[in-house]
Amino acid sequence: MRRALAALVTLLAAWQAHAADGPQRVVSLNLCTDQLAVLLLPPERIAALSHLARDPGLSHVAAEARALPVVQGVAEEILPLRPDIVLAGTYTTRATVALLRARGIPVVELGLASGFDDIRTQTREVARALGVPERGEALLAEMDAKLAAAAPRDSARPTALTLEPGGFTAGGGTLSDAVLTAAGFANYAAGHGMRGYGYLPVESVAADPPDLLVADRGPEAHPSLADQLLRHPALARSVPPRARPDIPGPLMSCGAPFIADAVVRLAEARRALLGAGTQVAQTPAAADGP
């Protein structure tokens, strides 16, 4: 009896230690959960990331991901890895997610973040699921400190437009909108009536240009017709180089704490723009912070 009790106590202690450490074999199937996994965990606890994690044109953690296994997202790859938990997006490989759950493997799914509150909620959710809540709070504290430092101190709100290959952009109610607002800009696309994501003709943008253009031109090694649209001569004439800050696309690719670095860069670009004498609209400062 005593031996059985001692064995039970030992097993319980081992289980509690494992639970405190969190899952030891984590697989991520989505670019945004890839980046959270890398930010939150030591490499030895990551069994695999999605193949997109290694793409420097998309991923903020491409350098770290090169040292980690990657998968395409099919169950035949994932099951042999014996994951303790899988991170996925709500639109990620639905058949794979369903099969994993049918096998009893926990899956944490994240939707698209549309603002900083979503980033806080999702970072905390994933950090708790991985057993590293303190690390999640540390990342969020760093994000909030950067946002506070970058917040505008005046009422000027120059217009800014985020533009991706093909003319794809983000209007009101999007993460890009939240980023521009936090840096002291008015979202050009939202001002033209766009909600969510959509397209703006380059010709119309060139005819009525924003004060600042954030154009994700993508990696030079992968030229495309959609990418060439961002180099349209009319855009080059209407938006001068000083109004085209270098904001790497991966910084704004996902709702993760590092997006605060994009806000910092945009705030610096705003100060340079106003310092150059650009005439912009004056609007009341937002009542609520990011």
N, C-alpha and C positions, 0 to 999 in steps of 0.2 A: 504494500500500500504506500509506504513511504517512498519507495523507488518510483512508483507510478506518479505520485504527487510531485516528486522532484523533477521527473521527466516532463510533466505537464507545465511546471513553472518554467523550466528551461525553454520549452517550445514557445510558451507565451512571451517570455522575454525576447526570444529571437524574433518572433513575429512583430512585437512592438518596435524593436530596433529597425526592422525592415520597413515597417510602416512609417517610422520617423524619417528614415532616409528617403522614402518615396520610391517610385518605380525605378528599377535599375536598367531596364531595356526599353527605351522610348523610341518609337518610330513616328515620323511626321510625314504626311502625304500632301502638304499644302505649303506654298511659298511663305505665307505669313506665319503659319505655325512652325515652319522650319526656323525662321528667324527668332521667334520667341524661345524655341528649344535651345538654340545656340546661346542666346543671351542668359538663359536661366540655369543651364546645366553644364557640368564638366563634360568634356568629349567622351569619356569612358561610359557615360550613361546614355549616350545617343546611339541606338542600334542602326538607324538609317534616317536620312532626310529625303525629300523629293529631289528629283534630278534638277529641278529649277534652282535649287539652292546654290548650285555651282556657277550659275550664269551671272557674270559680273554686270551685265546690262539690266538685270532684274533684282539681284540679291545683294543686300547690304552685308551679308556674311559669306560672300563667295569664297574669300580666302580661307576662312575656317572650314567651310564645307568641303573644300578640296581634300581635306585629310579625313573625311568621314564617308562611310558607305552611302550610296544613293539608290533609290528605287524609282520605277516608273509608275507604281501605284496599283499593280495587279496583286491579287491575293497570293498567287503562287510564289511571288518574291517575299511577301511579308510573313506568311505563316512560318517558314523555316527560321526566321529571326527570333521567334518565340517572344514577341513583345509583351511587356507587362501592361502597356497602355499605348494607344495610337492617337495622334493629334491630326485633325482633318478640318477642312473648311466645309461649310454647309453645302457647297456644290461640288465637293471633291469625290471623284470615282464612287458613285453611289452604290454600285453593285459590290465593290470591294468592302465598303463600310458595312453594308448589310451582312455580308458573309462573315466579317470579323466579329460583329456583334453576335451573330448566330453561334459562333464558336466560343462565346463567353469572354471575348477580349474587350476591355473597356475602351471606348472611343470618346474623346472630347472634341466636339465640333464648334467652330467659331464662324460667325457670320461676318459680313463686311462691316468694318468700323466706319461710322459716319461722323465721329467727333472724338474729342479727348476723353469724355466720360466713357465712351465705348472702349477706348484703349485702356483706361484704368480698370474697368470691369473685366475685360478679357485677360489682361495681364494677371490680375489677381486670381481669376478662375484657373488659368493654366498653372500658375505658380503653386496654388493649393493642390491641384491634381498631381503635380510632380513632387510635392513634398518640400517645396522651397519657398514658402510664403515670404520669408524675410528678404530673400533675393528679389522677389517681385516688388516688394515695397521700396527697396533700395533703388531699383530702376525707375520707379514712378517718382520717387523723391528727386532724383536727378533730372527727370523730365520736367517736373513742375518748377524746379529752380531755373532751368534754362528758359522756360516759358515766361516766368516772371521777369527775368532779366531782359528778355526780348520785347516785352510788351511796350506798345507805343506810349509816349508821354505827351503827345499832342493830338489835335483833332484832325489833322490832315489824313485823308484816305485816298492815296493814289490807286488807280485801278490796276489790277494784275490779272493776267490770263495764263492758266496752265494749258499747254497744247502738246498733244502727243502725236506721233506719226499718224497720218490720215486725217488730221483735223479733230481728233477725239479730245473732248475736254470735260470739265466738271463744273456743274452749276451749284445752286444752293442745296443745302442738306447733304453735302458730301464731305469726305475727309479733307479733300483739297480746299474746299471752301473754308473749313475750320482752320486749316493751316494758314491760308492767306489772311483771314480775319485776325488770327493771333499775332501775325507779324505787322498788322496795321494797314492792310490793304482792303480795298473793296473788290470783290470778285467780279471781274468783267462779265463773265458768262451769266452769273446770277443777275447782274444788272440788266442783261439783255433778255431776261425772262426765263432762263434755263433752270430747271430743277432736276437734280440727279445728273446722269451722264448723257452726253450726246455729241453732236458734231456742229462745228461752226465753219462755214466756208472761209477759206483763207482770204479770198478776195474781199469779203465784207470786213474781215478783221483788218486787212491792210488799208481799207478805205476809212475806217474809224478805229485807229489802233489804241490799244491799252497803253497806260504809262509804263508798264513792265510786262515782259513776256517771258514766261518760264517754259521753255521748249525742250522736251525730252527727245533729243535727237538719236538716242540709242547708240549702241556700240558702232564705231566706224568700221569694224570688221564685217558687219552685216548690213550693207546698204540695201535699201529697198525703195520702191516708188513712193510708198507712204512716207518714208523718211525724207525723201527729196522734197516733199510738199512743204516741209518745215524750212527748207532753204529757198523757198519761192522768192524771186527777185522783188516782188511787190512788198513782201514782209521785210526784206532786208532794207528797203528804202524807207519804210514807214516806222520801223522800230530800230533805233540806233543800237550799236553794240553795248553802250553803257546801260541800256535798258533791258539787257538779256543776261541776267546773272547766271553763273554756273551752279546750278542746283542738280546734283546727280540724281537721275531717275530713281535708283534704288532707295534713296532717302525718303521718298514719298510713295514707295510701292505698297506699303502695308501699314496697318494701324498698330505700330509698335512704339515703345518709348523713344527709340532713336529718331523718330520723326521730329522731335524737338530741335534737332540739329538743322533740319530744313527751315524751321521757323527762325532760328538764329541767323542763318545765311540770308533769308529773305528780309529780316529786319535790318541787317547791314546794308542790303541793296536799297531798301527804302530810305535809309539815312543818306546814302550816296545820291539817290535820286533827288531828294529834297534839297540836299546841299548844292546840287547843280542848278537849282533854281526852277525846277519843273513846277508849273502851275497845276495844282490839283484841287479837288473839292475838299471843303471842310465839313466834317460831319461830327455829331456828338460821339464821344467815346462810348464803346459798348459797356453796358451796365454789368454784364456777367463776364468773368474771365474764362479762358479756354478750359 
